[in-house]
Amino acid sequence: MSDAERWEILFKMSADSSNANASLDELYAKYQGIATEMKEFKFMDSPLLDEYNQAKSGSEAGDRYKEMVSVAKELEELANEGLVGTNQFKKGAALFSPNGMEDYENY
């Protein structure tokens, strides 16, 4: 920002009635505070934030393991409820069966 732009901002700030009794140094200090806040705000517009959010919503190496553990727990609940004939149980059982068997006995 040029000096002329800084002076224009200071002039506008001094014209504001809430700054009527402020000295030029006080106005400049207030301006500096606003400038600092703007730099911090620019930080929030960082492309790194976008990259972080993209990474957060993407998959990680351990996600498949967590998904498999979740399926195993669901299968256990289905078995405890006697729902071993359902399509969900059969497909889940086949997932864990070494031979791809869908029935409860070979699960």
Rosetta blueprint (number, residue, H / E / L):
1 M L
2 S L
3 D H
4 A H
5 E H
6 R H
7 W H
8 E H
9 I H
10 L H
11 F H
12 K H
13 M H
14 S H
15 A H
16 D L
17 S H
18 S H
19 N H
20 A L
21 N L
22 A L
23 S L
24 L H
25 D H
26 E H
27 L H
28 Y H
29 A H
30 K H
31 Y H
32 Q H
33 G H
34 I H
35 A H
36 T H
37 E H
38 M H
39 K H
40 E H
41 F H
42 K H
43 F H
44 M H
45 D L
46 S L
47 P H
48 L H
49 L H
50 D H
51 E H
52 Y H
53 N H
54 Q H
55 A H
56 K H
57 S H
58 G L
59 S L
60 E L
61 A L
62 G L
63 D H
64 R H
65 Y H
66 K H
67 E H
68 M H
69 V H
70 S H
71 V H
72 A H
73 K H
74 E H
75 L H
76 E H
77 E H
78 L H
79 A H
80 N H
81 E L
82 G L
83 L L
84 V L
85 G L
86 T L
87 N H
88 Q H
89 F H
90 K H
91 K H
92 G H
93 A H
94 A H
95 L H
96 F H
97 S L
98 P L
99 N L
100 G L
101 M L
102 E L
103 D L
104 Y L
105 E L
106 N L
107 Y L
